[in-house]
Amino acid sequence: MGELRAYVALGSAQLRSATSYRASFLVELFGNVGATVFDVLTVLVLFRATPAVGGFSLREAVLIVGLSSAGFALADLTVGNVDRLKTYVRAGTLDAVLVRPLPALPQLLLMDLPVRKALRVVFGVTVLGVAVAANHIDWTPGRVLLIVLTPIAAAVFFGSIFVLSASLAFWWVDSGEIGSAFTYGGRDFTSYPVSVYGGWFRNLFAYALGFGFVAYQPALALLGRADPLGLPAWAGFLSPLVAVGAAAIAAVVWRTGIRHYRSTGS
C-alpha cells in the first residue's frame, strides 16, 4: 500500500508540473497528436492512388491502422518515456533511482510522465471506432472480446518493445537508433497489411518478431477474412498471447540489464 501511495504521489507531481503552464501544455498536447494523424493520413493518401493495397480495401486498411495506432499511442503514453534510460545511464542519475526502496522501472515511467501525448490515445481510439463502424463486422462474443483486447495487447506488445530497446543502454549507451527501428519502425510496419511486404522481411518482422499479430491478424479475424498468406483463422486471436510472451522476454532482459549495470560513482 505504501508503494502505491508513493507512485500516486510521484505521478501527481508530474501531472501538476506538466500542467502548471497551461498555454504551453495545450500547445504540446495538440502538437503531439500530429504523429498519429500523419500515420492515418499516409494510409488515406496511399489509397488515393489505388483502390486496394495488398488485397485490402480502404475501410479494411483503416481498421488495421486504427488497431495499430490505438495500441501504439497507449504504449507511448504509459511506457514510451523509458527510452530516456540512456540519458540517465550516461548522466549517472539512474543511481538515485536504484537506491530508493521501489522498483526501478515504475519510477522511470513516472519520472517524466508524457501527459502531453494523451490526445494521441484519444485520436487512435477514435480512428478505431470509425473503422469498426465503417466495416461490416459479424459480431460474436469472441469478436467483441477481440476488439476490446487487441488495442490493450498491442499496447503491451509495443510497451515491451520500448523496454527491450531501452534496456540496450545497459550494455550500449548509444543504442537509440537501433531501438527506434523496432519501436517506431514497428509502428509503421503494423499500419499496413502484412501482405504488402515480401519475402524474408515479412517473415522476420511479422512472424518471427510478432508484429503481424498486433493489428493485421486481429483485423482478419474481425472481418472474417481468410489470411491470404495461409495462417489459420484462429491466428487472429493470438495477439494477447504474443503480447504476454513479449512482456516476459522484456522483463527478463530488463532484470538482466539492471544486474549488469555498474554505477558511475556520481
Residue pairs with C-beta under 8 A, 6 or more apart in sequence:
3 102
6 102
7 102
7 106
7 110
10 107
10 110
10 111
11 110
11 113
14 110
14 111
14 112
14 113
14 115
15 113
15 115
18 25
18 113
18 115
18 116
19 25
19 115
25 115
25 116
28 116
29 115
29 116
29 118
29 119
30 119
31 116
32 114
32 116
32 117
32 119
32 120
33 119
33 120
33 122
33 123
35 120
36 69
36 72
36 73
36 120
36 123
36 124
37 123
39 65
39 68
39 69
39 187
39 188
39 191
40 62
40 65
40 66
40 69
40 127
42 191
43 58
43 61
43 62
43 65
43 191
43 192
44 58
44 62
46 53
47 53
47 58
47 61
51 57
51 58
53 61
53 192
53 193
53 196
54 192
54 193
54 194
54 195
54 196
54 228
55 193
55 195
55 228
56 64
56 193
56 195
59 131
59 134
59 135
60 135
60 193
60 219
60 223
60 225
61 192
61 193
62 127
62 130
62 131
62 134
63 128
63 131
63 132
63 134
63 135
63 219
63 222
63 223
64 190
64 191
64 192
64 193
64 215
64 216
64 219
65 127
65 131
65 191
65 192
65 215
66 124
66 127
66 128
66 129
66 130
66 131
66 132
67 128
67 150
67 151
67 154
67 214
67 215
67 218
67 219
68 154
68 187
68 190
68 191
68 214
68 215
69 120
69 123
69 124
69 127
69 128
69 191
70 121
70 124
70 125
70 127
70 128
70 151
70 154
70 155
71 124
71 150
71 151
71 152
71 153
71 154
71 155
71 157
71 158
71 214
71 215
72 124
72 154
72 155
72 158
72 187
72 190
73 117
73 120
73 121
73 123
73 124
74 121
74 124
74 151
74 152
74 154
74 155
75 154
75 155
75 156
75 157
75 158
75 159
75 162
76 114
76 117
76 120
76 158
76 162
77 114
77 117
77 118
77 120
77 121
78 109
78 155
78 159
79 109
79 158
79 159
79 162
79 163
80 114
80 117
80 162
80 183
81 108
81 109
81 111
81 112
81 113
81 114
82 105
82 108
82 109
82 162
82 163
82 166
83 162
83 165
83 166
83 176
83 179
83 180
83 183
84 108
84 112
84 166
85 94
85 108
85 166
85 167
85 169
86 166
86 169
86 173
86 174
86 175
86 176
87 93
88 94
88 97
88 108
89 169
89 170
89 173
89 261
90 173
91 264
91 266
92 263
92 264
92 265
92 266
94 104
94 261
95 263
95 264
95 266
97 104
97 107
97 108
97 111
98 104
98 258
98 261
98 263
100 107
104 258
105 163
105 254
124 151
125 151
128 151
132 147
132 222
135 222
135 223
137 143
137 222
137 223
137 224
138 224
142 237
143 221
143 222
146 218
146 221
146 222
146 236
146 237
147 222
149 239
149 240
150 215
150 218
150 239
152 240
152 243
153 214
153 239
153 240
153 242
153 243
154 190
154 214
154 215
154 239
154 243
156 243
156 244
156 246
156 247
157 210
157 213
157 214
157 239
157 242
157 243
157 246
157 247
158 183
158 186
158 187
158 214
159 247
159 250
160 243
160 246
160 247
160 249
160 250
161 182
161 183
161 186
161 246
161 250
162 183
163 250
163 251
163 253
163 254
164 179
164 182
164 246
164 249
164 250
164 253
165 175
165 178
165 179
165 180
165 182
165 183
166 179
167 250
167 253
167 254
167 256
167 257
168 175
168 178
168 179
169 175
169 257
170 256
170 257
170 258
170 260
170 261
171 257
171 260
182 209
186 205
186 209
186 211
186 214
189 197
189 205
189 206
189 211
190 211
190 212
190 214
190 215
190 216
191 215
193 216
194 202
194 206
194 212
194 216
194 229
195 228
195 229
197 205
197 206
202 212
202 229
205 211
205 212
206 212
206 216
210 242
210 245
210 246
213 235
213 238
213 239
213 242
214 239
214 242
217 227
217 231
217 235
217 236
217 238
217 239
218 236
218 237
218 239
219 236
220 226
220 227
220 233
220 235
220 236
221 233
221 235
221 236
221 237
222 236
226 233
227 233
227 235
